[in-house]
Amino acid sequence: MSSMVFAGVTSFDDDAALDGEVAAVAISDPLEPINRAFFQFNDKLYFWVVKPVAQGYSYFLAEDVRICVRDFFHNLLAPVRIVNSLLQGKVKSSGIETARFLINSTVGIAGLADPARREFGLAIQDEDLGQTLGVYGVGEGIYLCWPFFGPSNVRDTVGLVGDAFLSPMTYITSSDFGAGVGAKAGSSVNDVSLTIGDYETFKASAIDPYIALRDAYFQYRRKEIRDDSGVKESLYLSRVENGAVQESGGAEVEALQGQEASADSFFVQIGTTVDIEVAMNMQEQLRMLHRVSLVKVYDRGAYKYYGVRVPAGKIFETAKKEEQKLCALGFVESRVVQ
């Protein structure tokens, strides 16, 4: 979970919101007036304090150095990921995180580098207690926007408190409050210095930034928990052969899945449906408009639903222009997703 509202906003996967044809859990936001006030506080804090400090900080420190600082703090939080992987029954993931911690703490000079990923191909296993609780069926609860910390919900707030007991930063703060707070603030400023412009782009693309951030947060967290629960989500090329729908596989689909997983690849999703024939009709409309399209299949076990997507390149602004064009063509539910 992002530690601050302005740190890592673009890490949220703007996954497809379920339309009226799909059973979805609505976002409960009874404290919206208070949450909006805290959102405005965080927004002003970012633009008036954190961003200027981060810009000054980045002026004096090269990006490579700031990446080392980020990796150092990330390595410190390895116990959180190791324990939560175990709690979810993901023994392999826990082993990978343990190996990453040992390699990066030694060969990587206290975590300042990430040879575990670069040299050994050990990817980060990003787990936290909020995800663990979700895997075991604990509900999200109401939406909460905390000052300084940003978007959350009741479950993730409880998870954040629980994870604090596993974080070395907590014990640094308890032994030396000033040093602990300074380290946390420094880590946050360092993270922001590496993502300046992301929040601005996110905010500029939203009609209501508060709603956009809230929805993106819930979609991101739900996707994280679905992945932890082993729910399958696949991207297919779909076509009609002899009147039947066929979901194609093989290397072509694997390549598309790899493209979708890339952080800089965008799609415009024009709608979702539980009826594959409706999805195929959407594709036919797009074909008549000379648009290539894909169908993402969300497998929930008891049922499937389908999202129709148009590839929109690797630049967010280009994807937004494609979204606007598709809206003008009548696909009014179009939205940019990754």
Summary of the structure (lengths in Angstrom):
residues: 338
radius of gyration: 21.2
end to end distance: 18.0
largest distance: 71.4
contacts: 1033
relative contact order: 0.14
helix: 54%
strand: 13%
